[in-house]
Amino acid sequence: ERALACAPRCITGLARLPIDRAFSIRGFGTVVTGTLASGTLSPGDEVEILPAGLRGRVRGVQVHNGAVECAVAGQRTAVNLQGLSPEQVPRGQTLLTPGGLRASAMLDVEIQLLSDAPGPLMDQQRVRVHSGTSELLGRVRLLSGLEIQPGGSGFAQLRLESPAVAAPGDR
């Protein structure tokens, strides 16, 4: 019942697949896997890999080990790519519709600190950020005040040590 109550993922617009694995299959080439966060992917689609800034084309798509003509948001997806090697698309990169998003080392966010946090979140505190399948280090620049107490919330800018790909509404 709970699963049926969940809102469906958006299948229109931007295709976005955070890459969790990349490998090569003899006779097929480079394959990347992940859970399609939004949009759809089909053979022949041109794609962009960020933050690397590379382009490729979808040769084939599989969902749960079966070839499909179209993978949709929410599905575990394997994408066979033309023109890219596995070393170019490691975990943490994001496969996207070209021009849909840009990678950035600064993210504007709203932070809600858990009520059982061990202490306040301080301005300029170093943090570990999980975005898609990437894990990044950065600093928090609080936009109102010098700290957020456990259970509190506030707006901040995350200044990351390396670029991330994020969309409005990401957690």
Secondary structure, DSSP 8 states (H G I E B T S, - for coil): -HHHHS-----SS--EEE--EEEEETTTEEEEEEE--BSEE-TT-EEEEETTTEEEEEEEEEETTEE-S-EETTSEEEEEEES--GGGS-TT-EEE-TTS---EEEEEEEEE--TT-SS-EETT-EEEEEETTEEEEEEEEESSSSEE-TT-EEEEEEEEEEEE---TT--
